[in-house]
């Protein structure tokens, strides 16, 4: 079935909701205004149950179909939080909050799921129950895990769960997906290097932590080039280098490094952490300084389940006429936590020729709203058809 006419009728309303959220971005778990807006709309749509405060600021709505002979319960998830980026779009509805913007399209994800919720609550043309999940803190806070830890899946008896993300560079309103590992595990690290500071003219009297840091940064790059199988993916990125002194004629006492490690398997994740620890130990011994590595495993690999991925692709073909094979993505996505709890799938919907996500000139493409809403609705109606 193609894009549903109802979403063309609702497009102006859904666009207005989206732009209102874009104008008022909120970070991590501080989605108080957005969560209140979502809760108000779910109640106005006539959801059978609306629960707020799950996962701190998450909101959940329950819609029961016109029958329930199947006993199926499907979860649909959208993320609500923005990013700490200064917006540079120049839009009339650009962010009113300095240093914060919806640079990843979560405003669009939330708006599309709200549109689908309104339609599903109006029609109830399905046999079973749908649970709509509006999640905070995808951008680094692990909001999906916090909601799961709060009993999301058990409380609402969710059996399958589905997610969606817009994708710049992919034709507007088209879909792409892949089974198995899709988005990478995303780990974070911080390293404190301590040497012996001193005058830059007397390096022999110091233990130079800048040189130690340089050795570590170079060594870390061999994890991908010399320790990992070339057919597998691992990315080690040192993204920040800070010295305890900024003077040109002082060798500092300390250097602080931070960055990320991205992998698509637990085995590679284990190997990367082990090699980083070995390099830190070798450099500290070789130079006579001290190195402390704090390594945090953040988001796991997001792994699409095979049967649900096939189904999600079939739905996309009904809506858009085709569904492409998506590439592997080395970015992280905390929907991975939900897919560890229940079978499900995550799909990409094309955002057209726009700036990339996490860019200050990015903007969600409102033209894709009917396609995204239709996919959500069709997932429910096709997975739980009325008997």
Secondary structure, 3 states (H helix, E strand, C coil): CCCCHHHHHHHHHHHHHHHHHHHCCCECCCCHHHHHHHHHHHHHHCCCEEEEEECCCEEEEEEECCECCCCCEEEEEEECCEECCCCCCCCCCCCCCCCCECCCCHHHHHHHHHHHHHHHHHHCCCECEEEEEEECCCCCCCHHHHHHHCCHHHHCCCCEEEEEEEEECCCCCCEEECCEEEECEEEEEEEEEECECEECCCHHHCECHHHHHHHHHHHHHHHHHHHCCCCCCEEEEEEEEEECCCCCCEECCEEEEEEEEEECCHHHHHHHHHHHHHHHHHHHHHHCCEEEEEEEEEECCEEECHHHHHHHHHHHHHHHCCCEECCCECCCCCHHHHHHHCEEEEEEEEEECCCCCCCCCCCCCHHHHHHHHHHHHHHHHHHCCCC
